[in-house]
Amino acid sequence: MDSPALIAPLWTIKDVSDYLRVPVQTLYSWRAQGSGPPARRVGKHLRYRPDEVVSWLDSLDDGAA
């Protein structure tokens, strides 16, 4: 029997807040405005795929070099 592939755990809003070093409320505000990293609802909870958060961050262009 093959062992199941390892699946990266989904991040909570607190995990993303810690990773980006922004307040949780900022993530909620970004979501309400339609910006910020993509999140999915799992029941009443928001969950983030780590690779999508990193991709979103990499896609930002603040003009600083």
N, C-alpha and C positions, 0 to 999 in steps of 0.2 A: 504494500500500500504506500502510495506517495504521501509525503508530508505536505501539509498545506503551505502555500507560499506565505511568507511573512507580509502582513499588511500594516502599513504605518498607521498608528493610532490617529484619530481625528483630534484636533486641538479644540479646547474650550475657548470661550471669549477671554478668560483670564490668561490662558496660555499665550494667545495672540497679543494681548495687552502687554504681557511680560516681554515677549519677543520683540515687539515694536517699541517698547518703552513709552507707551501712550496710555492714558486712563481708559478704563473700560467704557466710560461714558462717551469718549471720543469715538470708539468703534461703533457704538449704538448710533451716534450722530451721523457718522459717515454712512452707515447702512440706510438710515432714514433719507439721506440726501442722494442715495444711489451711487455713492463712491466707496472707496475702501476695498479691502480684500473680499473676495466672494465667500459667502457663508451659506450654509444650508440649515434649515430647520429640521431637527430630529425631535419630534414631539414638540415640547415647549422650549427646547434648548437650541442654541445656535452652535454649529460645529463647523470647523474649518479644516480643509486639507492643507497640511503643511507645505506641500509643493506649490499649491496655488497662492498661498500667502507670500512665499518667497518670490514667485513669478510676478505677482502684483507689485511687490516692493521693487524688484528689478526693473519694472516697466515705468516707474516714476522718473520724471525728468524735471528736476527743480532748477535747472539752468546752472547749477554749480559744477565746477569741474575740478 
